[in-house]
Amino acid sequence: MVAQTPLSGPCILALGGNIGDRLRFLSKGLCRVCSLDGVKLRRTSSLFSTCPQYVTDQPPFLNAVAEIELSDARLRDIQGLLTDLKIIEEEVGRLKGGQRRGPRVLDLDIVAVGESKIEISTGNYPLKIPHEGMHERDFVLVPMAELCPDWRHPGLAGRPTLIELVSRLRAGAANGVPAGANPESWPQQLIPMSGGLSGRGLGLLKGRGEATLIMGILNVTPD
């Protein structure tokens, strides 16, 4: 294990999936994360529909990030948290041995812990914090920028903020880097019409700005 700074501060988790009832699966995953000892939910981002990156021939993803508070014991064993996340993915329905970066029921990743920097190369689940690919992933940067726009990346030159990383990605995406990220397929914010991350009922989603039909009954009977 190589750690440049002790782990401290809130933990940012990325959630995503593109199979079945995406919202329901994200909700189940988050509920199970929050039931772990030493884990407390602080807040969540909006939900976003995102085009797949890297492996582009697959359905769109539903993505969000969650900010959680970890106990001191959890901070000391951050790799244990990653192991628990992998177990939760399987409990919700993710199959082992699927295509790398391909379709999945649920994906849970540790993106950051405060502005700490750590790398663990041993064990079943090697871990690097901040997540080594976060700076090129619109499906992580856009929802995370909602929660902590001034967060600075400790592993990149100049320690850019999230807002700066989003701007860089959007500008560079026009040149096709990274694969799948471009201004025309930028993450679209979705509004849960029912269900939501509370996990109640079927997950129904509307895009921001989409027309919504409302049915009502008007009583015009004289009093």
C-alpha positions in Angstrom: 0.0 0.0 0.0 1.3 3.4 -1.0 -0.5 6.4 0.7 0.5 10.0 0.1 -1.9 11.4 2.6 -4.1 9.8 5.4 -7.6 9.2 4.3 -10.0 11.8 5.7 -13.2 13.6 4.6 -16.4 12.4 3.0 -16.4 9.5 0.6 -17.8 9.8 -2.9 -19.4 6.7 -4.5 -20.4 6.4 -8.1 -23.5 4.4 -9.0 -24.5 3.2 -12.4 -26.3 0.5 -14.4 -28.0 0.0 -17.7 -29.9 -3.3 -17.4 -33.6 -3.7 -16.4 -35.2 -1.2 -14.0 -32.1 0.9 -13.6 -33.5 3.3 -11.0 -34.7 0.4 -8.8 -31.4 -1.3 -8.9 -29.4 1.8 -8.1 -31.8 2.4 -5.2 -31.4 -1.1 -3.9 -27.6 -0.8 -4.1 -27.5 2.5 -2.3 -29.9 1.3 0.5 -27.6 -1.7 1.1 -24.5 0.5 1.2 -26.2 2.7 3.8 -27.0 -0.4 5.9 -23.3 -1.2 6.3 -21.7 -0.6 9.7 -19.8 2.6 9.8 -21.5 4.1 6.7 -23.9 7.1 6.8 -25.5 8.7 3.8 -25.0 12.5 3.6 -26.6 13.4 0.2 -27.0 12.3 -3.4 -26.7 14.0 -6.8 -29.3 14.2 -9.4 -29.9 11.2 -11.7 -28.4 11.3 -15.2 -28.9 9.3 -18.3 -25.5 8.9 -19.9 -24.2 7.4 -23.1 -21.8 4.5 -22.6 -18.1 5.2 -22.9 -15.4 2.9 -24.1 -17.8 0.1 -25.1 -20.4 2.1 -26.9 -22.6 -0.6 -28.4 -24.9 -1.0 -25.3 -27.9 0.7 -23.8 -27.6 4.1 -22.0 -26.7 4.1 -18.3 -28.4 5.7 -15.4 -25.8 7.3 -13.1 -25.5 9.2 -9.9 -23.1 9.8 -7.1 -23.6 9.6 -3.4 -21.6 11.3 -0.6 -21.3 9.1 2.5 -19.6 9.6 5.8 -17.3 6.8 7.0 -16.4 5.8 10.5 -12.7 5.9 11.5 -12.7 2.1 11.3 -14.0 2.3 7.7 -11.4 4.9 6.8 -8.7 2.6 8.1 -10.0 -0.3 6.0 -11.1 1.4 2.8 -10.3 -1.8 0.8 -12.8 -3.6 3.0 -15.5 -1.1 1.9 -14.7 -1.9 -1.8 -15.1 -5.6 -1.0 -18.5 -4.9 0.5 -19.5 -2.9 -2.6 -18.6 -5.9 -4.8 -20.7 -8.2 -2.7 -23.7 -5.7 -2.9 -23.3 -5.6 -6.7 -23.8 -9.4 -6.8 -26.6 -9.3 -4.3 -28.5 -6.9 -6.5 -28.0 -9.0 -9.6 -24.7 -8.2 -11.3 -23.1 -11.4 -12.8 -19.5 -12.2 -12.4 -17.4 -12.5 -15.5 -19.2 -10.1 -17.7 -17.7 -8.0 -20.4 -15.3 -5.3 -19.0 -17.1 -2.0 -19.2 -20.0 -3.7 -20.8 -23.7 -3.9 -19.7 -24.3 -4.4 -16.0 -27.2 -4.3 -13.5 -25.2 -2.3 -10.9 -21.8 -0.7 -10.7 -20.5 0.8 -7.4 -17.1 2.5 -7.3 -15.2 4.5 -4.7 -14.3 7.7 -6.5 -12.7 9.9 -3.8 -12.3 10.2 -0.1 -11.9 13.9 0.7 -8.9 15.1 -1.3 -6.8 12.2 -0.1 -4.6 10.0 -2.3 -3.9 6.3 -1.8 -3.0 3.3 -3.8 -3.4 -0.4 -2.7 -2.1 -2.9 -5.2 -2.5 -6.1 -3.1 -5.6 -8.1 -2.3 -8.6 -9.3 -4.4 -9.6 -5.7 -5.2 -6.7 -3.3 -5.9 -7.7 0.3 -5.2 -6.6 3.7 -6.3 -8.1 6.9 -4.8 -9.1 9.1 -6.5 -10.4 6.7 -9.1 -7.8 6.6 -11.9 -10.4 7.1 -14.6 -12.7 9.7 -13.1 -11.2 12.7 -14.9 -12.2 11.3 -18.3 -15.7 10.1 -17.4 -18.6 12.5 -17.9 -20.9 10.1 -16.0 -18.8 10.6 -12.8 -17.7 14.3 -13.2 -21.1 15.8 -14.0 -23.1 14.4 -11.0 -20.1 14.8 -8.7 -19.8 18.5 -9.7 -23.3 19.0 -8.4 -22.2 18.0 -4.9 -18.7 19.4 -4.6 -17.7 21.7 -7.5 -14.7 23.0 -5.7 -13.2 19.6 -4.9 -9.6 19.4 -6.2 -8.0 16.3 -7.8 -4.9 15.6 -5.7 -3.3 13.4 -8.4 -3.4 15.7 -11.4 -1.0 18.6 -12.2 -2.3 21.9 -10.8 -4.9 20.1 -8.6 -7.8 21.1 -10.9 -11.3 21.5 -9.5 -14.2 19.4 -10.6 -15.6 22.4 -12.5 -12.3 22.7 -14.3 -12.3 18.9 -15.1 -15.8 19.1 -16.5 -14.8 22.0 -18.7 -11.7 20.3 -19.9 -13.6 17.1 -20.7 -16.3 18.9 -22.6 -13.7 20.9 -24.6 -11.5 17.9 -25.3 -14.5 15.6 -26.1 -14.9 17.3 -29.5 -11.6 15.6 -30.5 -13.0 12.2 -29.6 -11.1 11.7 -26.4 -12.1 9.7 -24.4 -14.2 7.3 -26.5 -17.9 8.0 -26.2 -17.7 11.4 -24.6 -18.8 14.3 -26.8 -21.0 17.4 -26.4 -23.8 15.9 -28.3 -24.1 13.0 -25.9 -23.6 14.9 -22.7 -25.3 13.5 -19.5 -29.0 14.4 -19.4 -30.5 15.1 -16.0 -33.6 13.0 -15.2 -36.4 13.6 -12.8 -37.9 10.5 -11.0 -41.7 10.5 -11.4 -42.0 7.7 -9.0 -39.7 5.4 -7.1 -36.5 7.5 -6.9 -33.5 6.6 -4.8 -36.0 5.9 -2.0 -36.6 2.6 -3.7 -40.4 2.8 -3.6 -42.1 1.4 -6.6 -41.1 1.1 -10.2 -38.5 3.6 -11.3 -40.2 6.0 -13.8 -38.0 8.8 -15.2 -38.5 12.0 -17.2 -35.9 14.0 -18.9 -35.6 17.7 -17.7 -37.6 19.8 -20.1 -39.7 16.8 -21.4 -43.4 17.4 -21.7 -45.4 15.9 -18.7 -49.0 15.0 -19.0 -51.2 15.6 -16.0 -54.7 14.3 -15.7 -57.2 15.7 -13.2 -60.9 16.1 -12.5 -62.5 19.5 -12.5 -65.7 19.8 -10.5 -67.9 22.4 -12.1 -71.1 21.6 -10.1 -72.7 24.8 -8.6 -72.6 24.9 -4.9 
